[in-house]
Amino acid sequence: MNAIAPAGEDTRPFAWFRTLGPRGRKAFGGAFGGYGLDSYDFQVLPLGLGAIIAYFGISKGEAGLLTTVTLVVSALGGALAGIMADRIGRVRTLQITVATYTVFTVLCGFAPNFETLLVFRALQGLGFGGEWAAGAILVAEYCSPRYRGRTVAFVQSAWAVGWGLSVVVYTVVFSLVDPDLAWRLLFWTGVIPALLVMWIRRHVQDADVATERRKTSQRGSFKAIFRGDLLRTTFFAALLATGVQGGYYTLATWLPTYLKSSRGLTVVGTGGYLAFLITGAFIGYVCGGYLTDTLGRKKTFLLFSVLSAGLIVAYTQIPTGANGLVLVLGFPLGFSMSAIFSGFGAFLAELYPTDLRGTGQGFTYNFGRAVGAVFPTVVGFLGVGGAMVFGALGYGVAALALLGLPETRGRELV
């Protein structure tokens, strides 16, 4: 399917971007920026986690709860944002979600105690969970079916850009400022997305297909995604999202702490090792998008489930003193764990009709976040080093979930 381009179709490099049209390119910019800054505001917690543990005198298990509560509440935020996207529009929902995660990220920097930080981080999860669903659907509805996988994958690649930016800021701030203040400064820099909200409000519009379908009677119904054929789709899509995100968030949450405590790296050293991982992540997002259009959605998910599981086990079992191997292995690990996400935006959009697309995509992806959120906390209580292998189990769950889902490459959005 889609192996040969129709006569007259643009097949030049970056044709996927040109074929979006002027409105679609602005939508891409809004979604890319929203997801990149979503990543930035999420990553400031793992990067500052060591300092936060010391400042509040909490255990690693309690520290893991900061990530878990963010991801659990993000499930609620994602589900609500999905409903909103189907009822009030993709763009308006995108603005609301970006504003929400911005406000509560900044407030985290003012938290006087662990309990307050936990509450603010939970509320940040409302916007964090909802942004991806709104942005991915917005772009997917502007795409040609031939290029949908790679186009939405480039939106996904914004996660690596935001992650990289957060590591740069972390390295500078923690090198110049005492850790007791540095972690607060990291959260305060999360105010940046406020500028994006204003730009989106002025320049970005929903695709015509979404605007027209919102005029119909059925819009954003939770009951509808659990009826008939959609029940099976919703169950297995949620299971797929659970496995992939359980594995990913285990690594994303504890890797900075692992590199400093188990591998003995300095702040600058940790930043350098993460840079190698993040470079692999960015390339993985982009390459994964092309593969999902070439091999198909399911084969790409299966390929990177197997690779990610094997690499996370290998990465955390490297002997002490072999930090050079840790550096080298970081690139393929980042590549595989990010490439598997590339197909999500296109795949979930293609599994649901337009009037239920936001609801279905928002629920399944963020249900996966909520259940997968248990993984970082378990690792925190069991021990950061060897127990991170627990995250690899998630990729086995993802592979099994593919048995219940159809291949959707090339499907028109209706």
BELTA-V488446 format. One record per helix or strand of 2 or more residues. SS is the DSSP state (helix for helix, strand for strand). FROM is the first residue (numbers start at 1). TO is the last residue. If there is no record, write none. Layout:
# BELTA-V488446
SS;FROM;TO + SS;FROM;TO
This chain:
# BELTA-V488446
helix;15;18 + helix;21;56 + helix;60;87 + helix;90;108 + helix;114;140 + helix;145;156 + helix;158;176 + helix;179;203 + helix;208;213 + helix;223;226 + helix;228;261 + helix;267;294 + helix;297;316 + helix;323;339 + helix;344;351 + helix;354;372 + helix;374;382 + helix;386;404
